[in-house]
Amino acid sequence: MFCQRHAAEYNAGWDYFAGLDAEEAAEREASERSEASGFRESAHYGWAGSGDGTRSRDELRALEALGLDPDADFDAVRKAWRSRAKEVHPDVRPNDPEAAKAFQTYQLAYEVLRAAEERREWRG
């Protein structure tokens, strides 16, 4: 049994597709994606909610802070962030500690969701 540090080292170097050529790896990936597609499809019908596995807990909290549904796309995130941040921006509401706190919350939520979107785009 590994300790957490050694397990992390082992997992970081582990290649699921080791020993397969590019074509075999692509076939295996396509097969496994098709078998898990039911989770994505269930989100379309609205009964999967946050349990469909496409969002992390931090992302779900960020979406909630912006008043959005778990399946909101990044354009909706950007629009919600802009409208909410404008309402509580320090230039609009100076010397208002509650507005400053809300502005920081919206900023953090946007940063979490922007980083997640960039990771998704990077993965392809």
C-alpha positions in Angstrom: 0.0 0.0 0.0 1.3 3.5 -0.9 1.3 6.6 1.2 -0.5 9.5 -0.4 2.8 11.1 -1.7 4.0 7.9 -3.3 0.6 7.1 -4.8 0.6 10.6 -6.3 4.1 10.0 -7.8 3.0 6.6 -9.2 -0.2 8.0 -10.7 1.6 11.0 -12.2 3.8 8.7 -14.2 1.1 6.1 -15.1 0.1 6.0 -18.8 -3.3 4.3 -19.4 -2.5 3.9 -23.1 1.0 2.4 -22.5 1.8 -0.3 -25.0 -0.8 0.8 -27.5 -0.1 2.4 -30.8 -1.9 5.7 -31.7 -4.7 3.9 -33.5 -5.4 1.5 -30.7 -5.3 4.3 -28.1 -7.8 6.3 -30.2 -10.1 3.3 -30.5 -10.0 2.6 -26.8 -10.6 6.3 -26.0 -13.6 6.5 -28.4 -15.0 3.3 -27.0 -14.8 4.5 -23.4 -16.2 7.9 -24.2 -19.2 6.3 -26.0 -19.9 4.1 -23.0 -19.9 7.1 -20.6 -22.0 9.3 -23.0 -25.2 8.5 -21.0 -24.0 10.8 -18.2 -23.7 13.7 -20.6 -27.0 12.8 -22.2 -28.8 12.8 -18.9 -27.6 16.3 -18.2 -29.4 17.4 -21.4 -32.7 16.2 -20.0 -32.2 18.1 -16.7 -32.4 15.3 -14.3 -28.7 14.7 -13.8 -27.9 18.0 -12.2 -24.5 18.4 -10.6 -24.0 14.7 -10.3 -23.2 14.2 -14.0 -19.5 14.7 -13.2 -18.8 17.5 -15.6 -18.2 20.2 -13.0 -16.1 20.2 -9.9 -17.5 21.3 -6.5 -15.6 24.6 -6.8 -17.2 25.2 -10.3 -20.6 24.5 -8.9 -20.1 26.9 -6.0 -18.9 29.5 -8.5 -22.0 29.0 -10.7 -24.2 29.3 -7.7 -22.5 32.5 -6.6 -23.2 34.0 -10.1 -26.8 32.7 -9.9 -26.4 30.2 -12.8 -27.5 26.6 -13.4 -24.9 23.8 -13.3 -25.1 23.4 -17.1 -24.5 27.1 -17.9 -22.0 27.7 -20.7 -19.1 30.1 -20.5 -20.9 32.9 -22.4 -23.6 32.9 -19.7 -20.9 32.9 -17.0 -19.3 36.0 -18.6 -22.6 37.8 -19.0 -23.6 37.1 -15.4 -20.2 38.1 -14.0 -20.2 41.4 -15.9 -23.7 42.4 -14.8 -23.3 41.4 -11.2 -19.8 42.9 -10.9 -21.0 46.2 -12.4 -23.6 46.5 -9.7 -21.1 46.2 -6.8 -17.9 47.5 -8.4 -15.9 49.7 -5.9 -16.1 52.6 -8.4 -19.9 52.4 -8.3 -20.3 51.8 -4.6 -17.2 53.2 -2.8 -16.9 52.8 0.9 -19.4 49.9 0.9 -17.8 46.9 2.6 -20.7 44.5 1.6 -20.4 45.6 -2.0 -16.6 45.0 -1.9 -17.1 41.5 -0.5 -19.7 40.7 -3.2 -17.4 42.0 -5.9 -14.6 39.8 -4.6 -17.0 36.8 -4.6 -18.0 37.4 -8.2 -14.3 37.9 -9.2 -13.3 34.7 -7.6 -16.2 32.8 -9.1 -15.3 34.1 -12.6 -11.7 33.1 -12.2 -12.6 29.6 -11.1 -14.9 29.2 -14.1 -12.5 30.8 -16.6 -9.7 28.5 -15.5 -12.0 25.5 -15.8 -13.0 26.6 -19.3 -9.4 27.0 -20.3 -8.6 23.5 -19.1 -11.6 22.1 -21.1 -10.4 23.9 -24.3 -6.8 22.7 -23.7 -7.9 19.1 -23.4 -9.9 19.5 -26.7 
